[in-house]
Amino acid sequence: MSEDAVGQAPGPSEETIELANRLFDYARQGKVAELTAYLDAGAPIDMRNANGDTFLILAAYNMAPAAVRLLVDRGADVEAENDRGQRALTCAVFKQDAESVRILLAAGADPDAGQPTARATAAMFGWTEFEGMLA
């Protein structure tokens, strides 16, 4: 055994990585039935990819409000942020996804949290509809 591997646990198998990537794709694509099946089977709701994105962040960024609803209803952390400080609410505002914004706000997402914040994002682009939603 090499010195580099001493005391280190083995990483996930290729099959595990492939499954995780599939789950992240389900969130991105709004494939609610498939994502539900894996959550029911025990997949962690706040699992993160290599960029720190959760299922909820990816669903919000990819305009998948049905997946956002599923994840919020299942207890996903609406304040989770990725490695760049981005949160689901800011992603939904950036993509101008009003339905996901409403879902996240109703779940208690903070429009002044993250980097940039959802409120700052709406203001930067002059999106008055979203500024009003976040007021």
NUTILO-462087 format. One line per field, with one value per residue (C-alpha): residue in three letters; residue number from 1; x, y, z. Coordinates in nm, 3 decimals. Example, Ala and Ser with C-alpha at 12.3 -4.5 7.8 and 13.67 -1.06 7.14 Angstrom:
2
resn = (ala_ser)
resi = (1_2)
east = (1.230_1.367)
north = (-0.450_-0.106)
up = (0.780_0.714)
REM end
This chain:
135
resn = (met_ser_glu_asp_ala_val_gly_gln_ala_pro_gly_pro_ser_glu_glu_thr_ile_glu_leu_ala_asn_arg_leu_phe_asp_tyr_ala_arg_gln_gly_lys_val_ala_glu_leu_thr_ala_tyr_leu_asp_ala_gly_ala_pro_ile_asp_met_arg_asn_ala_asn_gly_asp_thr_phe_leu_ile_leu_ala_ala_tyr_asn_met_ala_pro_ala_ala_val_arg_leu_leu_val_asp_arg_gly_ala_asp_val_glu_ala_glu_asn_asp_arg_gly_gln_arg_ala_leu_thr_cys_ala_val_phe_lys_gln_asp_ala_glu_ser_val_arg_ile_leu_leu_ala_ala_gly_ala_asp_pro_asp_ala_gly_gln_pro_thr_ala_arg_ala_thr_ala_ala_met_phe_gly_trp_thr_glu_phe_glu_gly_met_leu_ala)
resi = (1_2_3_4_5_6_7_8_9_10_11_12_13_14_15_16_17_18_19_20_21_22_23_24_25_26_27_28_29_30_31_32_33_34_35_36_37_38_39_40_41_42_43_44_45_46_47_48_49_50_51_52_53_54_55_56_57_58_59_60_61_62_63_64_65_66_67_68_69_70_71_72_73_74_75_76_77_78_79_80_81_82_83_84_85_86_87_88_89_90_91_92_93_94_95_96_97_98_99_100_101_102_103_104_105_106_107_108_109_110_111_112_113_114_115_116_117_118_119_120_121_122_123_124_125_126_127_128_129_130_131_132_133_134_135)
east = (0.000_0.135_0.185_-0.079_-0.347_-0.260_-0.553_-0.781_-1.114_-1.174_-1.377_-1.716_-1.731_-1.790_-2.142_-2.216_-2.088_-2.294_-2.608_-2.546_-2.502_-2.827_-3.008_-2.866_-2.986_-3.335_-3.341_-3.218_-3.473_-3.764_-3.811_-4.021_-4.129_-3.773_-3.637_-3.921_-3.841_-3.479_-3.569_-3.817_-3.536_-3.317_-3.120_-3.015_-3.233_-2.949_-2.682_-2.424_-2.235_-1.872_-1.973_-2.169_-2.503_-2.797_-3.092_-3.290_-3.032_-3.015_-3.393_-3.429_-3.151_-3.299_-3.654_-3.802_-4.071_-4.233_-3.900_-3.857_-4.201_-4.117_-3.787_-3.931_-4.222_-3.972_-3.774_-3.481_-3.271_-3.390_-3.089_-2.823_-2.562_-2.316_-1.941_-1.993_-2.245_-2.544_-2.880_-3.189_-3.389_-3.123_-3.104_-3.481_-3.474_-3.179_-3.373_-3.690_-3.883_-4.168_-4.330_-4.013_-3.956_-4.305_-4.250_-3.914_-4.042_-4.340_-4.091_-3.904_-3.611_-3.437_-3.417_-3.120_-2.905_-2.633_-2.392_-2.536_-2.869_-3.196_-3.295_-2.965_-3.003_-3.352_-3.234_-2.923_-3.133_-3.417_-3.673_-3.946_-4.180_-3.924_-3.830_-4.197_-4.215_-3.911_-4.031)
north = (0.000_0.343_0.610_0.827_0.567_0.499_0.582_0.687_0.523_0.402_0.640_0.560_0.299_0.393_0.249_0.470_0.779_0.689_0.651_0.982_1.157_1.003_1.140_1.488_1.463_1.368_1.685_1.896_1.744_1.760_1.384_1.372_1.006_0.882_1.114_1.017_0.648_0.701_0.931_0.667_0.411_0.623_0.861_1.159_1.458_1.708_1.507_1.729_1.699_1.798_2.167_2.149_2.166_1.990_1.842_2.152_2.395_2.204_2.181_2.555_2.645_2.425_2.553_2.232_2.358_2.016_1.884_2.195_2.125_1.758_1.840_2.119_1.895_1.624_1.860_1.966_2.243_2.560_2.749_2.505_2.675_2.542_2.599_2.946_3.055_3.022_2.909_2.765_3.088_3.291_3.027_3.039_3.421_3.414_3.179_3.389_3.085_3.251_2.922_2.792_3.131_3.116_2.760_2.847_3.165_2.976_2.724_3.004_3.070_3.395_3.644_3.813_3.503_3.364_3.521_3.688_3.715_3.659_4.019_4.153_3.933_4.067_4.426_4.382_4.275_4.519_4.240_4.427_4.126_3.936_4.237_4.257_3.886_3.918_4.231)
up = (0.000_-0.088_0.174_0.008_0.071_0.437_0.661_0.378_0.318_-0.036_-0.252_-0.399_-0.672_-1.034_-1.004_-0.705_-0.886_-1.192_-0.979_-0.802_-1.138_-1.258_-0.950_-1.009_-1.370_-1.248_-1.038_-1.331_-1.568_-1.324_-1.334_-1.020_-1.035_-1.072_-0.804_-0.569_-0.609_-0.506_-0.218_-0.098_-0.121_0.106_-0.116_0.098_0.009_0.056_-0.126_-0.298_-0.624_-0.680_-0.695_-0.372_-0.556_-0.395_-0.584_-0.487_-0.623_-0.952_-0.984_-0.920_-1.164_-1.436_-1.405_-1.269_-1.028_-0.985_-0.858_-0.641_-0.488_-0.428_-0.260_-0.045_0.059_0.150_0.373_0.155_0.308_0.130_0.267_0.144_-0.069_-0.321_-0.324_-0.475_-0.212_-0.444_-0.308_-0.473_-0.443_-0.620_-0.894_-0.945_-0.964_-1.206_-1.434_-1.390_-1.267_-1.078_-0.975_-0.809_-0.645_-0.490_-0.367_-0.211_-0.046_0.099_0.241_0.418_0.182_0.274_-0.018_0.150_0.197_-0.025_-0.268_-0.460_-0.284_-0.466_-0.397_-0.538_-0.845_-0.920_-0.867_-1.081_-1.381_-1.307_-1.283_-1.102_-1.092_-0.890_-0.678_-0.582_-0.501_-0.276_-0.093)
REM end
